[in-house]
Each structure stands twice: as structure tokens, then as C-alpha cells.
Amino acid sequence: MHTIFTETEINSTQKNIWNILTDFEAYAIWNPLITHAAGVAQTRNTITISVQQHNGKKMKFQPKILVAEQDRELRWIGKLFTRGLFSGEHYFQIEPLEKNRVRFIHGEIFTGVLVRTQQKMLAELEKGFEEMNFALKRRAEAMDKLKFVIKM
């Protein structure tokens, strides 16, 4: 087993973060890690995603959504080839800290017999998680500023 765990604080609302995370069509615009996503963020749905690795390789998956709890958590599980070889349970959690401020938790739990052979790839993938977190923070905070300006 191998776990990636990242977190960042974002000056935004849970609702705004949720809307960005579940707007799969817009991933190509802002997301450096998951460069393509299609489907509907609903429990038991299968979605399609493409992950961009630092070495330039793209991996395409069709994970199944395990949890889609609005404004709180999105979680899916995907696998390579067949069950037991290499699986990843990917999750996003949004925790309120104070008004218009959240903790965004982003991680993945990898299991399977091939996990031990993929340590270099998993270390690179963790960098991608951090980059995605930063891009999400930048997008969410910019959207909130724009909403504020429009209201004025």
C-alpha cells in the first residue's frame, strides 16, 4: 500500500470548491494533473479521466465514483488492468475552517502487487497533486474575487 496525502487552505467557500471540482469539462482549462474529465459526479457513476504525468505520459482511467457528497467529498476508485494489480482510491475533501475559508484535502490510497514497483512514479504523482491543489486555490480565489467585484 502507498498513500499520497496533500492539503492546502483556500480562501473560498465549500460550494465554490465543489462546483470547480465537479465541473469536469473545465478541467482542461485549469487542472495540470487531471487534464481531461468527463461524466457526472454522482455516486456509482463511471467517469473518464486523463492524468498528465511529469514525464509527459498520459494515463487514461475510467474510475467509479464511490462518494459524491455535495460541498464535502468526492471519491473514486480506478484500477489498471485487473483488480489486485494496481488500484487507486482518489479523494477530495473540503473542510470548513471559517467563513469563506476551507481546508482542501487531496489524496489517494494505492493498493496492489505492482505498487512496490512504482515508487518513482508515485513520488512524481505527489508533485502533480500539489500542483493541482495550487491551481485549484488560484482558480477558486480568483472566482471569488470576480464575484465580489460583480456584486459591487
Phi and psi in radians as a Rosetta constraint file:
Dihedral C 1 N 2 CA 2 C 2 CIRCULARHARMONIC -2.450 0.35
Dihedral N 2 CA 2 C 2 N 3 CIRCULARHARMONIC 2.410 0.35
Dihedral C 2 N 3 CA 3 C 3 CIRCULARHARMONIC -2.150 0.35
Dihedral N 3 CA 3 C 3 N 4 CIRCULARHARMONIC 2.376 0.35
Dihedral C 3 N 4 CA 4 C 4 CIRCULARHARMONIC -1.927 0.35
Dihedral N 4 CA 4 C 4 N 5 CIRCULARHARMONIC 2.260 0.35
Dihedral C 4 N 5 CA 5 C 5 CIRCULARHARMONIC -2.368 0.35
Dihedral N 5 CA 5 C 5 N 6 CIRCULARHARMONIC 2.123 0.35
Dihedral C 5 N 6 CA 6 C 6 CIRCULARHARMONIC -2.328 0.35
Dihedral N 6 CA 6 C 6 N 7 CIRCULARHARMONIC 2.731 0.35
Dihedral C 6 N 7 CA 7 C 7 CIRCULARHARMONIC -2.675 0.35
Dihedral N 7 CA 7 C 7 N 8 CIRCULARHARMONIC 2.701 0.35
Dihedral C 7 N 8 CA 8 C 8 CIRCULARHARMONIC -2.666 0.35
Dihedral N 8 CA 8 C 8 N 9 CIRCULARHARMONIC 2.663 0.35
Dihedral C 8 N 9 CA 9 C 9 CIRCULARHARMONIC -1.698 0.35
Dihedral N 9 CA 9 C 9 N 10 CIRCULARHARMONIC 2.403 0.35
Dihedral C 9 N 10 CA 10 C 10 CIRCULARHARMONIC -2.244 0.35
Dihedral N 10 CA 10 C 10 N 11 CIRCULARHARMONIC 2.321 0.35
Dihedral C 10 N 11 CA 11 C 11 CIRCULARHARMONIC -1.454 0.35
Dihedral N 11 CA 11 C 11 N 12 CIRCULARHARMONIC 1.411 0.35
Dihedral C 11 N 12 CA 12 C 12 CIRCULARHARMONIC -2.856 0.35
Dihedral N 12 CA 12 C 12 N 13 CIRCULARHARMONIC 3.126 0.35
Dihedral C 12 N 13 CA 13 C 13 CIRCULARHARMONIC -1.687 0.35
Dihedral N 13 CA 13 C 13 N 14 CIRCULARHARMONIC 2.777 0.35
Dihedral C 13 N 14 CA 14 C 14 CIRCULARHARMONIC -1.028 0.35
Dihedral N 14 CA 14 C 14 N 15 CIRCULARHARMONIC -0.733 0.35
Dihedral C 14 N 15 CA 15 C 15 CIRCULARHARMONIC -1.065 0.35
Dihedral N 15 CA 15 C 15 N 16 CIRCULARHARMONIC -0.769 0.35
Dihedral C 15 N 16 CA 16 C 16 CIRCULARHARMONIC -1.120 0.35
Dihedral N 16 CA 16 C 16 N 17 CIRCULARHARMONIC -0.775 0.35
Dihedral C 16 N 17 CA 17 C 17 CIRCULARHARMONIC -1.077 0.35
Dihedral N 17 CA 17 C 17 N 18 CIRCULARHARMONIC -0.793 0.35
Dihedral C 17 N 18 CA 18 C 18 CIRCULARHARMONIC -1.021 0.35
Dihedral N 18 CA 18 C 18 N 19 CIRCULARHARMONIC -0.806 0.35
Dihedral C 18 N 19 CA 19 C 19 CIRCULARHARMONIC -1.070 0.35
Dihedral N 19 CA 19 C 19 N 20 CIRCULARHARMONIC -0.683 0.35
Dihedral C 19 N 20 CA 20 C 20 CIRCULARHARMONIC -1.160 0.35
Dihedral N 20 CA 20 C 20 N 21 CIRCULARHARMONIC -0.796 0.35
Dihedral C 20 N 21 CA 21 C 21 CIRCULARHARMONIC -1.122 0.35
Dihedral N 21 CA 21 C 21 N 22 CIRCULARHARMONIC -0.567 0.35
Dihedral C 21 N 22 CA 22 C 22 CIRCULARHARMONIC -1.687 0.35
Dihedral N 22 CA 22 C 22 N 23 CIRCULARHARMONIC -0.015 0.35
Dihedral C 22 N 23 CA 23 C 23 CIRCULARHARMONIC -1.542 0.35
Dihedral N 23 CA 23 C 23 N 24 CIRCULARHARMONIC 1.285 0.35
Dihedral C 23 N 24 CA 24 C 24 CIRCULARHARMONIC -1.012 0.35
Dihedral N 24 CA 24 C 24 N 25 CIRCULARHARMONIC -0.625 0.35
Dihedral C 24 N 25 CA 25 C 25 CIRCULARHARMONIC -1.068 0.35
Dihedral N 25 CA 25 C 25 N 26 CIRCULARHARMONIC -0.477 0.35
Dihedral C 25 N 26 CA 26 C 26 CIRCULARHARMONIC -1.511 0.35
Dihedral N 26 CA 26 C 26 N 27 CIRCULARHARMONIC -0.101 0.35
Dihedral C 26 N 27 CA 27 C 27 CIRCULARHARMONIC -0.952 0.35
Dihedral N 27 CA 27 C 27 N 28 CIRCULARHARMONIC -0.662 0.35
Dihedral C 27 N 28 CA 28 C 28 CIRCULARHARMONIC -1.072 0.35
Dihedral N 28 CA 28 C 28 N 29 CIRCULARHARMONIC -0.422 0.35
Dihedral C 28 N 29 CA 29 C 29 CIRCULARHARMONIC -1.371 0.35
Dihedral N 29 CA 29 C 29 N 30 CIRCULARHARMONIC -0.709 0.35
Dihedral C 29 N 30 CA 30 C 30 CIRCULARHARMONIC -2.146 0.35
Dihedral N 30 CA 30 C 30 N 31 CIRCULARHARMONIC -0.333 0.35
Dihedral C 30 N 31 CA 31 C 31 CIRCULARHARMONIC -1.667 0.35
Dihedral N 31 CA 31 C 31 N 32 CIRCULARHARMONIC 1.960 0.35
Dihedral C 31 N 32 CA 32 C 32 CIRCULARHARMONIC -1.356 0.35
Dihedral N 32 CA 32 C 32 N 33 CIRCULARHARMONIC -0.247 0.35
Dihedral C 32 N 33 CA 33 C 33 CIRCULARHARMONIC -1.711 0.35
Dihedral N 33 CA 33 C 33 N 34 CIRCULARHARMONIC -0.998 0.35
Dihedral C 33 N 34 CA 34 C 34 CIRCULARHARMONIC -1.750 0.35
Dihedral N 34 CA 34 C 34 N 35 CIRCULARHARMONIC 1.655 0.35
Dihedral C 34 N 35 CA 35 C 35 CIRCULARHARMONIC -1.481 0.35
Dihedral N 35 CA 35 C 35 N 36 CIRCULARHARMONIC -0.177 0.35
Dihedral C 35 N 36 CA 36 C 36 CIRCULARHARMONIC -2.617 0.35
Dihedral N 36 CA 36 C 36 N 37 CIRCULARHARMONIC 2.390 0.35
Dihedral C 36 N 37 CA 37 C 37 CIRCULARHARMONIC -2.600 0.35
Dihedral N 37 CA 37 C 37 N 38 CIRCULARHARMONIC 2.484 0.35
Dihedral C 37 N 38 CA 38 C 38 CIRCULARHARMONIC -2.546 0.35
Dihedral N 38 CA 38 C 38 N 39 CIRCULARHARMONIC 2.516 0.35
Dihedral C 38 N 39 CA 39 C 39 CIRCULARHARMONIC 2.267 0.35
Dihedral N 39 CA 39 C 39 N 40 CIRCULARHARMONIC -2.981 0.35
Dihedral C 39 N 40 CA 40 C 40 CIRCULARHARMONIC -2.095 0.35
Dihedral N 40 CA 40 C 40 N 41 CIRCULARHARMONIC 2.286 0.35
Dihedral C 40 N 41 CA 41 C 41 CIRCULARHARMONIC -1.340 0.35
Dihedral N 41 CA 41 C 41 N 42 CIRCULARHARMONIC 1.393 0.35
Dihedral C 41 N 42 CA 42 C 42 CIRCULARHARMONIC -2.419 0.35
Dihedral N 42 CA 42 C 42 N 43 CIRCULARHARMONIC 2.402 0.35
Dihedral C 42 N 43 CA 43 C 43 CIRCULARHARMONIC -0.883 0.35
Dihedral N 43 CA 43 C 43 N 44 CIRCULARHARMONIC 2.371 0.35
Dihedral C 43 N 44 CA 44 C 44 CIRCULARHARMONIC 1.378 0.35
Dihedral N 44 CA 44 C 44 N 45 CIRCULARHARMONIC -0.089 0.35
Dihedral C 44 N 45 CA 45 C 45 CIRCULARHARMONIC -1.322 0.35
Dihedral N 45 CA 45 C 45 N 46 CIRCULARHARMONIC 2.651 0.35
Dihedral C 45 N 46 CA 46 C 46 CIRCULARHARMONIC -1.775 0.35
Dihedral N 46 CA 46 C 46 N 47 CIRCULARHARMONIC 2.337 0.35
Dihedral C 46 N 47 CA 47 C 47 CIRCULARHARMONIC -2.067 0.35
Dihedral N 47 CA 47 C 47 N 48 CIRCULARHARMONIC 2.963 0.35
Dihedral C 47 N 48 CA 48 C 48 CIRCULARHARMONIC -2.075 0.35
Dihedral N 48 CA 48 C 48 N 49 CIRCULARHARMONIC 2.277 0.35
Dihedral C 48 N 49 CA 49 C 49 CIRCULARHARMONIC -2.346 0.35
Dihedral N 49 CA 49 C 49 N 50 CIRCULARHARMONIC 2.670 0.35
Dihedral C 49 N 50 CA 50 C 50 CIRCULARHARMONIC -2.130 0.35
Dihedral N 50 CA 50 C 50 N 51 CIRCULARHARMONIC 2.234 0.35
Dihedral C 50 N 51 CA 51 C 51 CIRCULARHARMONIC -1.875 0.35
Dihedral N 51 CA 51 C 51 N 52 CIRCULARHARMONIC 2.265 0.35
Dihedral C 51 N 52 CA 52 C 52 CIRCULARHARMONIC -1.667 0.35
Dihedral N 52 CA 52 C 52 N 53 CIRCULARHARMONIC 2.050 0.35
Dihedral C 52 N 53 CA 53 C 53 CIRCULARHARMONIC -1.516 0.35
Dihedral N 53 CA 53 C 53 N 54 CIRCULARHARMONIC 2.786 0.35
Dihedral C 53 N 54 CA 54 C 54 CIRCULARHARMONIC -1.086 0.35
Dihedral N 54 CA 54 C 54 N 55 CIRCULARHARMONIC -0.494 0.35
Dihedral C 54 N 55 CA 55 C 55 CIRCULARHARMONIC -1.394 0.35
Dihedral N 55 CA 55 C 55 N 56 CIRCULARHARMONIC 0.070 0.35
Dihedral C 55 N 56 CA 56 C 56 CIRCULARHARMONIC 1.649 0.35
Dihedral N 56 CA 56 C 56 N 57 CIRCULARHARMONIC -0.250 0.35
Dihedral C 56 N 57 CA 57 C 57 CIRCULARHARMONIC -1.314 0.35
Dihedral N 57 CA 57 C 57 N 58 CIRCULARHARMONIC 2.506 0.35
Dihedral C 57 N 58 CA 58 C 58 CIRCULARHARMONIC -1.905 0.35
Dihedral N 58 CA 58 C 58 N 59 CIRCULARHARMONIC 2.466 0.35
Dihedral C 58 N 59 CA 59 C 59 CIRCULARHARMONIC -2.080 0.35
Dihedral N 59 CA 59 C 59 N 60 CIRCULARHARMONIC 2.363 0.35
Dihedral C 59 N 60 CA 60 C 60 CIRCULARHARMONIC -1.940 0.35
Dihedral N 60 CA 60 C 60 N 61 CIRCULARHARMONIC 2.348 0.35
Dihedral C 60 N 61 CA 61 C 61 CIRCULARHARMONIC -2.307 0.35
Dihedral N 61 CA 61 C 61 N 62 CIRCULARHARMONIC 2.796 0.35
Dihedral C 61 N 62 CA 62 C 62 CIRCULARHARMONIC -2.252 0.35
Dihedral N 62 CA 62 C 62 N 63 CIRCULARHARMONIC 1.333 0.35
Dihedral C 62 N 63 CA 63 C 63 CIRCULARHARMONIC -1.338 0.35
Dihedral N 63 CA 63 C 63 N 64 CIRCULARHARMONIC 2.794 0.35
Dihedral C 63 N 64 CA 64 C 64 CIRCULARHARMONIC -1.818 0.35
Dihedral N 64 CA 64 C 64 N 65 CIRCULARHARMONIC 2.308 0.35
Dihedral C 64 N 65 CA 65 C 65 CIRCULARHARMONIC -1.319 0.35
Dihedral N 65 CA 65 C 65 N 66 CIRCULARHARMONIC 2.167 0.35
Dihedral C 65 N 66 CA 66 C 66 CIRCULARHARMONIC -1.615 0.35
Dihedral N 66 CA 66 C 66 N 67 CIRCULARHARMONIC -0.681 0.35
Dihedral C 66 N 67 CA 67 C 67 CIRCULARHARMONIC -2.435 0.35
Dihedral N 67 CA 67 C 67 N 68 CIRCULARHARMONIC 2.309 0.35
Dihedral C 67 N 68 CA 68 C 68 CIRCULARHARMONIC -2.411 0.35
Dihedral N 68 CA 68 C 68 N 69 CIRCULARHARMONIC 1.323 0.35
Dihedral C 68 N 69 CA 69 C 69 CIRCULARHARMONIC -1.685 0.35
Dihedral N 69 CA 69 C 69 N 70 CIRCULARHARMONIC 1.868 0.35
Dihedral C 69 N 70 CA 70 C 70 CIRCULARHARMONIC -0.861 0.35
Dihedral N 70 CA 70 C 70 N 71 CIRCULARHARMONIC 2.313 0.35
Dihedral C 70 N 71 CA 71 C 71 CIRCULARHARMONIC 1.161 0.35
Dihedral N 71 CA 71 C 71 N 72 CIRCULARHARMONIC 0.123 0.35
Dihedral C 71 N 72 CA 72 C 72 CIRCULARHARMONIC -2.278 0.35
Dihedral N 72 CA 72 C 72 N 73 CIRCULARHARMONIC -0.888 0.35
Dihedral C 72 N 73 CA 73 C 73 CIRCULARHARMONIC -2.699 0.35
Dihedral N 73 CA 73 C 73 N 74 CIRCULARHARMONIC 2.414 0.35
Dihedral C 73 N 74 CA 74 C 74 CIRCULARHARMONIC -2.241 0.35
Dihedral N 74 CA 74 C 74 N 75 CIRCULARHARMONIC 2.218 0.35
Dihedral C 74 N 75 CA 75 C 75 CIRCULARHARMONIC -2.489 0.35
Dihedral N 75 CA 75 C 75 N 76 CIRCULARHARMONIC 2.341 0.35
Dihedral C 75 N 76 CA 76 C 76 CIRCULARHARMONIC -2.408 0.35
Dihedral N 76 CA 76 C 76 N 77 CIRCULARHARMONIC 2.857 0.35
Dihedral C 76 N 77 CA 77 C 77 CIRCULARHARMONIC -2.249 0.35
Dihedral N 77 CA 77 C 77 N 78 CIRCULARHARMONIC 2.355 0.35
Dihedral C 77 N 78 CA 78 C 78 CIRCULARHARMONIC -2.313 0.35
Dihedral N 78 CA 78 C 78 N 79 CIRCULARHARMONIC 2.856 0.35
Dihedral C 78 N 79 CA 79 C 79 CIRCULARHARMONIC -2.520 0.35
Dihedral N 79 CA 79 C 79 N 80 CIRCULARHARMONIC 2.727 0.35
Dihedral C 79 N 80 CA 80 C 80 CIRCULARHARMONIC -1.755 0.35
Dihedral N 80 CA 80 C 80 N 81 CIRCULARHARMONIC 2.300 0.35
Dihedral C 80 N 81 CA 81 C 81 CIRCULARHARMONIC 1.070 0.35
Dihedral N 81 CA 81 C 81 N 82 CIRCULARHARMONIC -1.688 0.35
Dihedral C 81 N 82 CA 82 C 82 CIRCULARHARMONIC -2.233 0.35
Dihedral N 82 CA 82 C 82 N 83 CIRCULARHARMONIC 2.763 0.35
Dihedral C 82 N 83 CA 83 C 83 CIRCULARHARMONIC -1.007 0.35
Dihedral N 83 CA 83 C 83 N 84 CIRCULARHARMONIC 2.389 0.35
Dihedral C 83 N 84 CA 84 C 84 CIRCULARHARMONIC 1.753 0.35
Dihedral N 84 CA 84 C 84 N 85 CIRCULARHARMONIC -0.326 0.35
Dihedral C 84 N 85 CA 85 C 85 CIRCULARHARMONIC -1.453 0.35
Dihedral N 85 CA 85 C 85 N 86 CIRCULARHARMONIC -0.965 0.35
Dihedral C 85 N 86 CA 86 C 86 CIRCULARHARMONIC -2.801 0.35
Dihedral N 86 CA 86 C 86 N 87 CIRCULARHARMONIC 1.929 0.35
Dihedral C 86 N 87 CA 87 C 87 CIRCULARHARMONIC -2.211 0.35
Dihedral N 87 CA 87 C 87 N 88 CIRCULARHARMONIC 2.631 0.35
Dihedral C 87 N 88 CA 88 C 88 CIRCULARHARMONIC -2.362 0.35
Dihedral N 88 CA 88 C 88 N 89 CIRCULARHARMONIC 2.254 0.35
Dihedral C 88 N 89 CA 89 C 89 CIRCULARHARMONIC -1.816 0.35
Dihedral N 89 CA 89 C 89 N 90 CIRCULARHARMONIC 1.838 0.35
Dihedral C 89 N 90 CA 90 C 90 CIRCULARHARMONIC -1.664 0.35
Dihedral N 90 CA 90 C 90 N 91 CIRCULARHARMONIC 2.399 0.35
Dihedral C 90 N 91 CA 91 C 91 CIRCULARHARMONIC -2.489 0.35
Dihedral N 91 CA 91 C 91 N 92 CIRCULARHARMONIC 2.608 0.35
Dihedral C 91 N 92 CA 92 C 92 CIRCULARHARMONIC -2.211 0.35
Dihedral N 92 CA 92 C 92 N 93 CIRCULARHARMONIC 2.229 0.35
Dihedral C 92 N 93 CA 93 C 93 CIRCULARHARMONIC -2.199 0.35
Dihedral N 93 CA 93 C 93 N 94 CIRCULARHARMONIC 2.472 0.35
Dihedral C 93 N 94 CA 94 C 94 CIRCULARHARMONIC -2.123 0.35
Dihedral N 94 CA 94 C 94 N 95 CIRCULARHARMONIC 1.962 0.35
Dihedral C 94 N 95 CA 95 C 95 CIRCULARHARMONIC -1.945 0.35
Dihedral N 95 CA 95 C 95 N 96 CIRCULARHARMONIC 2.238 0.35
Dihedral C 95 N 96 CA 96 C 96 CIRCULARHARMONIC -1.231 0.35
Dihedral N 96 CA 96 C 96 N 97 CIRCULARHARMONIC 2.425 0.35
Dihedral C 96 N 97 CA 97 C 97 CIRCULARHARMONIC -1.918 0.35
Dihedral N 97 CA 97 C 97 N 98 CIRCULARHARMONIC -0.836 0.35
Dihedral C 97 N 98 CA 98 C 98 CIRCULARHARMONIC -2.800 0.35
Dihedral N 98 CA 98 C 98 N 99 CIRCULARHARMONIC -3.132 0.35
Dihedral C 98 N 99 CA 99 C 99 CIRCULARHARMONIC -1.009 0.35
Dihedral N 99 CA 99 C 99 N 100 CIRCULARHARMONIC 2.218 0.35
Dihedral C 99 N 100 CA 100 C 100 CIRCULARHARMONIC 1.059 0.35
Dihedral N 100 CA 100 C 100 N 101 CIRCULARHARMONIC 0.576 0.35
Dihedral C 100 N 101 CA 101 C 101 CIRCULARHARMONIC -2.616 0.35
Dihedral N 101 CA 101 C 101 N 102 CIRCULARHARMONIC 2.248 0.35
Dihedral C 101 N 102 CA 102 C 102 CIRCULARHARMONIC -2.314 0.35
Dihedral N 102 CA 102 C 102 N 103 CIRCULARHARMONIC 2.817 0.35
Dihedral C 102 N 103 CA 103 C 103 CIRCULARHARMONIC -1.823 0.35
Dihedral N 103 CA 103 C 103 N 104 CIRCULARHARMONIC 2.155 0.35
Dihedral C 103 N 104 CA 104 C 104 CIRCULARHARMONIC -1.766 0.35
Dihedral N 104 CA 104 C 104 N 105 CIRCULARHARMONIC 2.097 0.35
Dihedral C 104 N 105 CA 105 C 105 CIRCULARHARMONIC -1.921 0.35
Dihedral N 105 CA 105 C 105 N 106 CIRCULARHARMONIC 2.278 0.35
Dihedral C 105 N 106 CA 106 C 106 CIRCULARHARMONIC -2.380 0.35
Dihedral N 106 CA 106 C 106 N 107 CIRCULARHARMONIC 2.100 0.35
Dihedral C 106 N 107 CA 107 C 107 CIRCULARHARMONIC -2.711 0.35
Dihedral N 107 CA 107 C 107 N 108 CIRCULARHARMONIC -3.130 0.35
Dihedral C 107 N 108 CA 108 C 108 CIRCULARHARMONIC -2.729 0.35
Dihedral N 108 CA 108 C 108 N 109 CIRCULARHARMONIC 2.482 0.35
Dihedral C 108 N 109 CA 109 C 109 CIRCULARHARMONIC -1.971 0.35
Dihedral N 109 CA 109 C 109 N 110 CIRCULARHARMONIC 2.051 0.35
Dihedral C 109 N 110 CA 110 C 110 CIRCULARHARMONIC -1.788 0.35
Dihedral N 110 CA 110 C 110 N 111 CIRCULARHARMONIC 2.365 0.35
Dihedral C 110 N 111 CA 111 C 111 CIRCULARHARMONIC -2.379 0.35
Dihedral N 111 CA 111 C 111 N 112 CIRCULARHARMONIC 2.816 0.35
Dihedral C 111 N 112 CA 112 C 112 CIRCULARHARMONIC 2.174 0.35
Dihedral N 112 CA 112 C 112 N 113 CIRCULARHARMONIC 2.855 0.35
Dihedral C 112 N 113 CA 113 C 113 CIRCULARHARMONIC -1.188 0.35
Dihedral N 113 CA 113 C 113 N 114 CIRCULARHARMONIC -0.388 0.35
Dihedral C 113 N 114 CA 114 C 114 CIRCULARHARMONIC -1.524 0.35
Dihedral N 114 CA 114 C 114 N 115 CIRCULARHARMONIC -0.114 0.35
Dihedral C 114 N 115 CA 115 C 115 CIRCULARHARMONIC -1.006 0.35
Dihedral N 115 CA 115 C 115 N 116 CIRCULARHARMONIC -0.761 0.35
Dihedral C 115 N 116 CA 116 C 116 CIRCULARHARMONIC -1.074 0.35
Dihedral N 116 CA 116 C 116 N 117 CIRCULARHARMONIC -0.491 0.35
Dihedral C 116 N 117 CA 117 C 117 CIRCULARHARMONIC -1.477 0.35
Dihedral N 117 CA 117 C 117 N 118 CIRCULARHARMONIC -0.079 0.35
Dihedral C 117 N 118 CA 118 C 118 CIRCULARHARMONIC -2.024 0.35
Dihedral N 118 CA 118 C 118 N 119 CIRCULARHARMONIC 0.454 0.35
Dihedral C 118 N 119 CA 119 C 119 CIRCULARHARMONIC -1.068 0.35
Dihedral N 119 CA 119 C 119 N 120 CIRCULARHARMONIC -0.692 0.35
Dihedral C 119 N 120 CA 120 C 120 CIRCULARHARMONIC -1.128 0.35
Dihedral N 120 CA 120 C 120 N 121 CIRCULARHARMONIC -0.789 0.35
Dihedral C 120 N 121 CA 121 C 121 CIRCULARHARMONIC -1.093 0.35
Dihedral N 121 CA 121 C 121 N 122 CIRCULARHARMONIC -0.698 0.35
Dihedral C 121 N 122 CA 122 C 122 CIRCULARHARMONIC -1.196 0.35
Dihedral N 122 CA 122 C 122 N 123 CIRCULARHARMONIC -0.616 0.35
Dihedral C 122 N 123 CA 123 C 123 CIRCULARHARMONIC -1.136 0.35
Dihedral N 123 CA 123 C 123 N 124 CIRCULARHARMONIC -0.719 0.35
Dihedral C 123 N 124 CA 124 C 124 CIRCULARHARMONIC -1.149 0.35
Dihedral N 124 CA 124 C 124 N 125 CIRCULARHARMONIC -0.670 0.35
Dihedral C 124 N 125 CA 125 C 125 CIRCULARHARMONIC -1.100 0.35
Dihedral N 125 CA 125 C 125 N 126 CIRCULARHARMONIC -0.637 0.35
Dihedral C 125 N 126 CA 126 C 126 CIRCULARHARMONIC -1.066 0.35
Dihedral N 126 CA 126 C 126 N 127 CIRCULARHARMONIC -0.657 0.35
Dihedral C 126 N 127 CA 127 C 127 CIRCULARHARMONIC -1.071 0.35
Dihedral N 127 CA 127 C 127 N 128 CIRCULARHARMONIC -0.688 0.35
Dihedral C 127 N 128 CA 128 C 128 CIRCULARHARMONIC -1.114 0.35
Dihedral N 128 CA 128 C 128 N 129 CIRCULARHARMONIC -0.631 0.35
Dihedral C 128 N 129 CA 129 C 129 CIRCULARHARMONIC -1.084 0.35
Dihedral N 129 CA 129 C 129 N 130 CIRCULARHARMONIC -0.793 0.35
Dihedral C 129 N 130 CA 130 C 130 CIRCULARHARMONIC -1.088 0.35
Dihedral N 130 CA 130 C 130 N 131 CIRCULARHARMONIC -0.720 0.35
Dihedral C 130 N 131 CA 131 C 131 CIRCULARHARMONIC -1.111 0.35
Dihedral N 131 CA 131 C 131 N 132 CIRCULARHARMONIC -0.703 0.35
Dihedral C 131 N 132 CA 132 C 132 CIRCULARHARMONIC -1.122 0.35
Dihedral N 132 CA 132 C 132 N 133 CIRCULARHARMONIC -0.741 0.35
Dihedral C 132 N 133 CA 133 C 133 CIRCULARHARMONIC -1.017 0.35
Dihedral N 133 CA 133 C 133 N 134 CIRCULARHARMONIC -0.790 0.35
Dihedral C 133 N 134 CA 134 C 134 CIRCULARHARMONIC -1.109 0.35
Dihedral N 134 CA 134 C 134 N 135 CIRCULARHARMONIC -0.736 0.35
Dihedral C 134 N 135 CA 135 C 135 CIRCULARHARMONIC -1.142 0.35
Dihedral N 135 CA 135 C 135 N 136 CIRCULARHARMONIC -0.689 0.35
Dihedral C 135 N 136 CA 136 C 136 CIRCULARHARMONIC -1.113 0.35
Dihedral N 136 CA 136 C 136 N 137 CIRCULARHARMONIC -0.787 0.35
Dihedral C 136 N 137 CA 137 C 137 CIRCULARHARMONIC -1.015 0.35
Dihedral N 137 CA 137 C 137 N 138 CIRCULARHARMONIC -0.849 0.35
Dihedral C 137 N 138 CA 138 C 138 CIRCULARHARMONIC -1.059 0.35
Dihedral N 138 CA 138 C 138 N 139 CIRCULARHARMONIC -0.776 0.35
Dihedral C 138 N 139 CA 139 C 139 CIRCULARHARMONIC -1.160 0.35
Dihedral N 139 CA 139 C 139 N 140 CIRCULARHARMONIC -0.825 0.35
Dihedral C 139 N 140 CA 140 C 140 CIRCULARHARMONIC -1.101 0.35
Dihedral N 140 CA 140 C 140 N 141 CIRCULARHARMONIC -0.786 0.35
Dihedral C 140 N 141 CA 141 C 141 CIRCULARHARMONIC -1.197 0.35
Dihedral N 141 CA 141 C 141 N 142 CIRCULARHARMONIC -0.614 0.35
Dihedral C 141 N 142 CA 142 C 142 CIRCULARHARMONIC -1.180 0.35
Dihedral N 142 CA 142 C 142 N 143 CIRCULARHARMONIC -0.703 0.35
Dihedral C 142 N 143 CA 143 C 143 CIRCULARHARMONIC -1.118 0.35
Dihedral N 143 CA 143 C 143 N 144 CIRCULARHARMONIC -0.707 0.35
Dihedral C 143 N 144 CA 144 C 144 CIRCULARHARMONIC -1.138 0.35
Dihedral N 144 CA 144 C 144 N 145 CIRCULARHARMONIC -0.691 0.35
Dihedral C 144 N 145 CA 145 C 145 CIRCULARHARMONIC -1.119 0.35
Dihedral N 145 CA 145 C 145 N 146 CIRCULARHARMONIC -0.728 0.35
Dihedral C 145 N 146 CA 146 C 146 CIRCULARHARMONIC -1.102 0.35
Dihedral N 146 CA 146 C 146 N 147 CIRCULARHARMONIC -0.738 0.35
Dihedral C 146 N 147 CA 147 C 147 CIRCULARHARMONIC -1.080 0.35
Dihedral N 147 CA 147 C 147 N 148 CIRCULARHARMONIC -0.691 0.35
Dihedral C 147 N 148 CA 148 C 148 CIRCULARHARMONIC -1.106 0.35
Dihedral N 148 CA 148 C 148 N 149 CIRCULARHARMONIC -0.788 0.35
Dihedral C 148 N 149 CA 149 C 149 CIRCULARHARMONIC -1.134 0.35
Dihedral N 149 CA 149 C 149 N 150 CIRCULARHARMONIC -0.722 0.35
Dihedral C 149 N 150 CA 150 C 150 CIRCULARHARMONIC -1.130 0.35
Dihedral N 150 CA 150 C 150 N 151 CIRCULARHARMONIC -0.641 0.35
Dihedral C 150 N 151 CA 151 C 151 CIRCULARHARMONIC -1.158 0.35
Dihedral N 151 CA 151 C 151 N 152 CIRCULARHARMONIC -0.541 0.35
